Amino acid sequence: MAGGNPITGATEEWNAGINLGAWYTGGNLNSSRYRGGSAGSQTSALYFGGSNPTPTTETELYNGTAWAEVNDLNVNRKDNGGAGTNNTAALAFGGENPSIVAIANTESWNGLSWTEVNDLNTGREAAGSAGSQTSALYFGGLSAPLVANTESWNGTSWTEVNDLNTARRSLGGCGADNTSALAFGGLIPPAISALTESWNGTSWTEVNDINVARSSLAGAGIQTLALAFGGQTPTTVANTESWNGTNWTNENDLNLARSSPGSAGSQTSALAFGGFAPSIPGVTAATEEWNGTGSITRTITSTTE
């Protein structure tokens, strides 16, 4: 072509590292409840205890598609802790039942039934939890006064270890075992906290705060790759944030804003279930599955003429 610019058929695409993480609908719980203990992965989860409207012993198992009712806890409770990597091996500890404000009772799940094992040193409720059936951590919570207590479980008994830097209740927690965990958010009446603390097996260190201060939130993942979702600001929210070991990043929200849900899984493959949802209004049975697939990556072939 004489004069002017040549005609081109070239195609260009901008990759801005767009986050594709999103929540999708999963199978509903059989019994709507909130403030229970939870354990496991997105495809192999357990939910135990909780309230609607009173503390319960109910236990449900998730297989990646549907929830099934299984054998109950021995002691009814709400605001209890939970630990475990799948629905065949888990630990339930602490919480509140009608007769005792803060209990120390601990139970171990073998895939079929619960067995009472050694109690916590300090009975409490609404604390953060992390770990597995044989290596767990329980931190913060309410035991008449607000406490910063941290206890480590070795598969047989609980040992008191170094406290959180800041005592609080209704906080989120996650972690692989009793040597590495993350604590975030929570309530320091009357203030709602954005504080995040990291546990190295010996002590807690304050690190960067979550972006949205809230209490009654849930967590999934490990110390360096975590997810925080739901909670109260004090308004009930659907906010989701991911942690890369240094900073929190805002992600796509839950489809249903809720406080005190159960949780399981990892930063990229998590599960949210139950909780209190004012939009319903009331306690929900809804389950959502998180698919955090990361960034768009494409190869573009272009031609020119």
GUFIRO-495121 format. One record per residue (C-alpha): x, y, z. Coordinates in steps of 0.1 Angstrom, whole numbers. Example, Ala and Ser with C-alpha at 12.3 -4.5 7.8 and 13.67 -1.06 7.14 Angstrom:
2
<east->123, north->-45, up->78>
<east->137, north->-11, up->71>
END
This chain:
305
<east->0, north->0, up->0>
<east->15, north->33, up->-11>
<east->16, north->60, up->16>
<east->1, north->59, up->50>
<east->6, north->31, up->76>
<east->4, north->-6, up->66>
<east->-28, north->-25, up->75>
<east->-23, north->-50, up->103>
<east->-42, north->-80, up->116>
<east->-22, north->-81, up->148>
<east->-40, north->-90, up->181>
<east->-27, north->-79, up->215>
<east->-40, north->-89, up->249>
<east->-32, north->-73, up->283>
<east->-27, north->-96, up->312>
<east->-33, north->-76, up->344>
<east->-31, north->-106, up->367>
<east->-68, north->-105, up->372>
<east->-79, north->-125, up->402>
<east->-104, north->-152, up->392>
<east->-112, north->-165, up->428>
<east->-149, north->-169, up->433>
<east->-174, north->-186, up->457>
<east->-198, north->-212, up->443>
<east->-228, north->-229, up->458>
<east->-223, north->-263, up->475>
<east->-246, north->-287, up->493>
<east->-266, north->-274, up->523>
<east->-261, north->-286, up->558>
<east->-289, north->-308, up->571>
<east->-292, north->-287, up->603>
<east->-288, north->-249, up->601>
<east->-264, north->-236, up->628>
<east->-236, north->-213, up->636>
<east->-207, north->-209, up->660>
<east->-196, north->-245, up->657>
<east->-162, north->-262, up->653>
<east->-149, north->-274, up->620>
<east->-121, north->-293, up->603>
<east->-110, north->-308, up->570>
<east->-107, north->-298, up->533>
<east->-131, north->-286, up->507>
<east->-140, north->-322, up->497>
<east->-136, north->-338, up->531>
<east->-150, north->-316, up->559>
<east->-165, north->-320, up->594>
<east->-188, north->-296, up->613>
<east->-196, north->-303, up->650>
<east->-214, north->-285, up->677>
<east->-228, north->-250, up->672>
<east->-261, north->-234, up->681>
<east->-296, north->-229, up->667>
<east->-307, north->-216, up->691>
<east->-291, north->-237, up->719>
<east->-257, north->-256, up->719>
<east->-258, north->-289, up->702>
<east->-239, north->-321, up->698>
<east->-247, north->-325, up->661>
<east->-219, north->-336, up->637>
<east->-221, north->-336, up->599>
<east->-196, north->-348, up->573>
<east->-191, north->-333, up->539>
<east->-178, north->-355, up->509>
<east->-174, north->-327, up->484>
<east->-211, north->-328, up->473>
<east->-234, north->-333, up->503>
<east->-235, north->-333, up->541>
<east->-245, north->-364, up->560>
<east->-254, north->-366, up->597>
<east->-230, north->-389, up->617>
<east->-225, north->-397, up->654>
<east->-228, north->-368, up->678>
<east->-203, north->-352, up->701>
<east->-205, north->-364, up->737>
<east->-208, north->-329, up->751>
<east->-231, north->-303, up->735>
<east->-213, north->-269, up->729>
<east->-211, north->-238, up->708>
<east->-182, north->-214, up->701>
<east->-159, north->-244, up->702>
<east->-125, north->-249, up->685>
<east->-118, north->-275, up->659>
<east->-88, north->-290, up->641>
<east->-82, north->-317, up->615>
<east->-72, north->-322, up->579>
<east->-101, north->-344, up->567>
<east->-134, north->-358, up->579>
<east->-119, north->-390, up->593>
<east->-96, north->-375, up->619>
<east->-105, north->-344, up->639>
<east->-104, north->-327, up->673>
<east->-131, north->-307, up->691>
<east->-122, north->-286, up->721>
<east->-134, north->-258, up->744>
<east->-167, north->-239, up->739>
<east->-197, north->-231, up->759>
<east->-226, north->-254, up->770>
<east->-257, north->-245, up->790>
<east->-244, north->-256, up->824>
<east->-208, north->-242, up->821>
<east->-199, north->-209, up->805>
<east->-165, north->-220, up->792>
<east->-156, north->-257, up->790>
<east->-122, north->-274, up->788>
<east->-136, north->-307, up->774>
<east->-117, north->-322, up->744>
<east->-129, north->-349, up->720>
<east->-112, north->-369, up->693>
<east->-130, north->-381, up->661>
<east->-119, north->-413, up->644>
<east->-142, north->-412, up->614>
<east->-170, north->-430, up->632>
<east->-174, north->-416, up->667>
<east->-161, north->-391, up->693>
<east->-140, north->-401, up->723>
<east->-132, north->-379, up->753>
<east->-95, north->-372, up->757>
<east->-75, north->-349, up->780>
<east->-90, north->-315, up->787>
<east->-76, north->-280, up->780>
<east->-58, north->-264, up->809>
<east->-80, north->-233, up->807>
<east->-117, north->-238, up->796>
<east->-128, north->-211, up->772>
<east->-150, north->-202, up->742>
<east->-148, north->-182, up->710>
<east->-110, north->-187, up->706>
<east->-90, north->-193, up->675>
<east->-78, north->-227, up->664>
<east->-55, north->-244, up->640>
<east->-38, north->-277, up->632>
<east->-46, north->-314, up->630>
<east->-60, north->-341, up->652>
<east->-25, north->-348, up->666>
<east->-9, north->-314, up->665>
<east->-33, north->-285, up->673>
<east->-32, north->-249, up->687>
<east->-59, north->-230, up->706>
<east->-55, north->-193, up->712>
<east->-73, north->-163, up->728>
<east->-110, north->-165, up->737>
<east->-133, north->-158, up->766>
<east->-128, north->-175, up->800>
<east->-149, north->-151, up->822>
<east->-122, north->-124, up->814>
<east->-109, north->-121, up->779>
<east->-77, north->-141, up->776>
<east->-45, north->-143, up->754>
<east->-38, north->-179, up->765>
<east->-23, north->-203, up->739>
<east->-23, north->-240, up->743>
<east->-6, north->-267, up->722>
<east->-19, north->-302, up->717>
<east->6, north->-331, up->710>
<east->-19, north->-358, up->703>
<east->-22, north->-367, up->740>
<east->-24, north->-336, up->761>
<east->-25, north->-298, up->761>
<east->5, north->-276, up->772>
<east->4, north->-239, up->780>
<east->27, north->-220, up->757>
<east->34, north->-183, up->750>
<east->3, north->-160, up->749>
<east->-10, north->-139, up->720>
<east->3, north->-103, up->721>
<east->-33, north->-91, up->723>
<east->-61, north->-109, up->742>
<east->-93, north->-111, up->721>
<east->-123, north->-133, up->713>
<east->-143, north->-143, up->682>
<east->-111, north->-142, up->661>
<east->-102, north->-162, up->630>
<east->-74, north->-188, up->629>
<east->-57, north->-213, up->606>
<east->-25, north->-233, up->603>
<east->-11, north->-267, up->595>
<east->-1, north->-277, up->630>
<east->10, north->-265, up->664>
<east->43, north->-251, up->651>
<east->28, north->-226, up->625>
<east->-4, north->-207, up->627>
<east->-21, north->-174, up->620>
<east->-46, north->-154, up->642>
<east->-65, north->-125, up->627>
<east->-93, north->-101, up->636>
<east->-115, north->-105, up->667>
<east->-132, north->-86, up->693>
<east->-116, north->-65, up->721>
<east->-148, north->-51, up->736>
<east->-160, north->-27, up->725>
<east->-135, north->-25, up->696>
<east->-133, north->-47, up->666>
<east->-98, north->-57, up->657>
<east->-78, north->-60, up->624>
<east->-47, north->-74, up->642>
<east->-29, north->-103, up->626>
<east->-4, north->-124, up->646>
<east->19, north->-152, up->633>
<east->30, north->-182, up->654>
<east->64, north->-198, up->648>
<east->61, north->-227, up->673>
<east->75, north->-206, up->701>
<east->59, north->-172, up->701>
<east->35, north->-148, up->684>
<east->46, north->-119, up->662>
<east->24, north->-90, up->651>
<east->23, north->-88, up->613>
<east->3, north->-68, up->588>
<east->-34, north->-63, up->596>
<east->-64, north->-76, up->577>
<east->-79, north->-48, up->555>
<east->-113, north->-50, up->571>
<east->-114, north->-51, up->609>
<east->-140, north->-77, up->620>
<east->-149, north->-103, up->645>
<east->-168, north->-137, up->642>
<east->-149, north->-144, up->609>
<east->-137, north->-177, up->595>
<east->-103, north->-188, up->582>
<east->-87, north->-215, up->560>
<east->-52, north->-224, up->549>
<east->-18, north->-223, up->565>
<east->4, north->-197, up->582>
<east->18, north->-183, up->548>
<east->-12, north->-189, up->525>
<east->-45, north->-181, up->542>
<east->-80, north->-170, up->535>
<east->-103, north->-149, up->558>
<east->-140, north->-146, up->551>
<east->-173, north->-133, up->566>
<east->-177, north->-118, up->600>
<east->-190, north->-86, up->616>
<east->-178, north->-50, up->614>
<east->-203, north->-48, up->634>
<east->-225, north->-51, up->602>
<east->-224, north->-87, up->590>
<east->-202, north->-88, up->559>
<east->-192, north->-111, up->530>
<east->-157, north->-98, up->526>
<east->-130, north->-123, up->516>
<east->-92, north->-116, up->519>
<east->-62, north->-138, up->510>
<east->-29, north->-137, up->529>
<east->5, north->-144, up->510>
<east->26, north->-145, up->541>
<east->32, north->-107, up->542>
<east->0, north->-89, up->532>
<east->-38, north->-93, up->529>
<east->-55, north->-88, up->495>
<east->-92, north->-82, up->490>
<east->-109, north->-110, up->470>
<east->-144, north->-116, up->456>
<east->-170, north->-117, up->484>
<east->-190, north->-146, up->497>
<east->-224, north->-148, up->479>
<east->-241, north->-147, up->513>
<east->-229, north->-123, up->540>
<east->-226, north->-143, up->573>
<east->-209, north->-143, up->607>
<east->-196, north->-172, up->627>
<east->-196, north->-198, up->598>
<east->-177, north->-231, up->598>
<east->-147, north->-234, up->575>
<east->-123, north->-259, up->559>
<east->-97, north->-261, up->532>
<east->-69, north->-240, up->518>
<east->-63, north->-205, up->504>
<east->-72, north->-217, up->469>
<east->-98, north->-244, up->478>
<east->-119, north->-235, up->508>
<east->-153, north->-242, up->522>
<east->-178, north->-219, up->541>
<east->-209, north->-234, up->558>
<east->-236, north->-223, up->582>
<east->-234, north->-190, up->600>
<east->-258, north->-162, up->609>
<east->-271, north->-144, up->578>
<east->-292, north->-113, up->585>
<east->-305, north->-112, up->549>
<east->-323, north->-145, up->554>
<east->-328, north->-135, up->583>
<east->-314, north->-161, up->607>
<east->-291, north->-191, up->609>
<east->-283, north->-206, up->576>
<east->-275, north->-241, up->562>
<east->-259, north->-226, up->530>
<east->-225, north->-240, up->519>
<east->-201, north->-222, up->495>
<east->-170, north->-235, up->478>
<east->-141, north->-212, up->471>
<east->-121, north->-216, up->439>
<east->-91, north->-193, up->440>
<east->-76, north->-201, up->406>
<east->-52, north->-172, up->405>
<east->-44, north->-151, up->375>
<east->-53, north->-153, up->338>
<east->-26, north->-168, up->317>
<east->-30, north->-171, up->279>
<east->-8, north->-174, up->249>
<east->-18, north->-153, up->219>
<east->-8, north->-160, up->183>
<east->-9, north->-129, up->161>
<east->-6, north->-124, up->124>
<east->2, north->-94, up->103>
<east->-4, north->-85, up->67>
END
